[in-house]
Amino acid sequence: MKNRINCLFAFFAVLLCAVMPIFSQEQSQVQIIVNGDFFYDIPMQDGSSKDVLGEIQKGLGAGLGLEVRPWKHVGILSGMEYHTFSLKEKSINSYDTISFNLGAGARIPLRGAITLNADLLGGVYSTSHEASSGKMSYSGIGMGARVSLRYSFSPAVGMGIGAGYMVDRHEDFPVSYVPVNLGVSLNLTELNSAEQKVTGDLFSLDPVFPSLYSWYAENGFGKAVVENFEAEEITNVRVYFYLEQFQNQRTLCGTISHIKPGKRGEVDLKAIFNPSILTVAEKSDSKANIIVEYNRLGKRFRVETPVTIPVYNANAMSWDDDRRAAVYVSRNNSAAVEFAKQVASAVRPLMNETRNENLQLAQGLFGALSEYGMRYIIDPSSSYSANVGTTSIDFLQFPHQTLKFKAGDCDDLSILYCSLLESLGIESAFITVPGHIYAAFSLDMSEEEGRKVYTEQEAIFYGGRTWIPVEVTMTQDTFAAARKYGINEWNKYVETDNSRIYPMHDNWKDFKSVNVSQEGFEVKVPSRERIQARFR
């Protein structure tokens, strides 16, 4: 018995040495697995063996083998097994056999960590038994098949149960039996390797604009891709994004229920940024991480990939969606609020009770901007007309910046004018026509009421309400001229469906208003007398 056990371990050592060169290759996808099995053997004798040996009763056995898996679902098997059977014939003490097998098997994933294994084996065996006449031994060829179910507790450790049919052939008598086995397996490749064959990386990336920081909590600024190069399916995949400089904690971008071997999944990149991102003064390449967590064979894994994210300054924006400019419109911008409140205070005593209040306040604001010295200046390198409908980067000013510079292009002046209107409780809107953006305000009048007072050559009727467009770049002209130009531009393009109006309160549902520090700037509103003189 001792010699057979020593032989078993020697055989295993030789096999291990033979496959170690494959195992040691860092990038090898070959799986090396050690299998250990314990058998309960049920004899299936025919008459010839009974005549020679007597009736074989139950048997027990053990085996140790090595599996080389060069492909995901195919294993090459080798191993050594020892079986001992008891016999009813008292003159024979035991029937022992030792076998050396080679074979191949299919590995079929079923569900989760469960795999169906189907093996075909063949090899040589040697038997011996003690009888009253002395020790007898002989050898022959053995073959058979086995089926088992394996459950992997982790990528490296598994256990299974199965059964098969084996035949030890001999010219005088064959011995056949059904081995019922309980097995354990140890995957040396997984045990030895820290490499994870699941990757998470950027698939696509858009610029990150700080002024949209709250929008990115629900909307993507790119896509992350997760690829599964493992031999098994991965499940419960969760993808996170974390930019430490501007996030308090990582953000869950999305989940994927499962990814099969060789397949991939995509999720939108999202992030809950904190307001500190608004302090970015210049475009910078920020270091972030895409974190992927997933289950594989009952174990939780984590993969972290460093990525570079371009973060622009707070004034940067693209015009692939015109509504985005709404983030710069603020009814709480302190400079804009101060300017609007002082203008309203100056013109209210002169207002006509028979005229629409919103119309008169809008007129007063327009005139005050003219008195303030506001000028329309085109930025040739960054203008709405040059960038509309593209992902090119424009420079949009916050209301206090336009007041500070006393100048801006069409989008800057529209943002300022809408902010002034909103701070007085007057709903505003953006109007876009090809190559241009300007402002409009609501008369707080239904379409039905508005059509009794205004024609389509004077007002826009949209969403059941009445709107007055204003070409705010015409601060060197009169309010009436700015109104006329605005409605003419709208009517010029409305017939070809190239005019759009975007009410600000609708815009803010998707693109929330933001504020930045106004430290060091105090607005100097024109005198009450100049505002009133212009209003008259």
Salt bridges, closest charged atoms under 4 A:
ASP37 OD1 - ARG150 NH2 3.41
ASP41 OD2 - HIS83 ND1 2.65
GLU55 OE1 - LYS88 NZ 3.67
GLU67 OE2 - ARG69 NE 3.04
GLU67 OE2 - ARG107 NE 3.04
GLU81 OE1 - HIS83 NE2 2.96
GLU81 OE2 - ARG146 NH1 2.66
ASP119 OD1 - ARG107 NH1 2.70
GLU190 OE2 - ARG296 NH2 2.58
GLU230 OE1 - ARG296 NH2 3.34
GLU232 OE1 - ARG296 NE 2.79
ASP268 OD1 - LYS223 NZ 2.64
ASP285 OD1 - LYS283 NZ 3.60
GLU293 OE2 - ARG250 NH1 3.05
GLU293 OE1 - ARG300 NH2 3.94
GLU293 OE2 - ARG302 NH1 3.43
GLU304 OE1 - ARG302 NH2 2.79
ASP320 OD1 - ARG324 NH1 3.18
ASP321 OD2 - ARG323 NH2 2.97
GLU357 OE2 - ARG348 NH1 2.84
GLU371 OE1 - ARG530 NE 3.12
GLU371 OE2 - ARG534 NH1 3.66
GLU422 OE1 - HIS505 NE2 3.04
GLU427 OE1 - ARG465 NH1 2.89
GLU427 OE1 - HIS505 ND1 3.69
GLU447 OE2 - ARG451 NE 2.93
GLU456 OE2 - ARG451 NH1 3.32
GLU471 OE1 - HIS436 NE2 2.51
ASP497 OD1 - ARG500 NH1 3.28
ASP506 OD1 - LYS509 NZ 3.65
ASP510 OD2 - ARG323 NH1 2.80
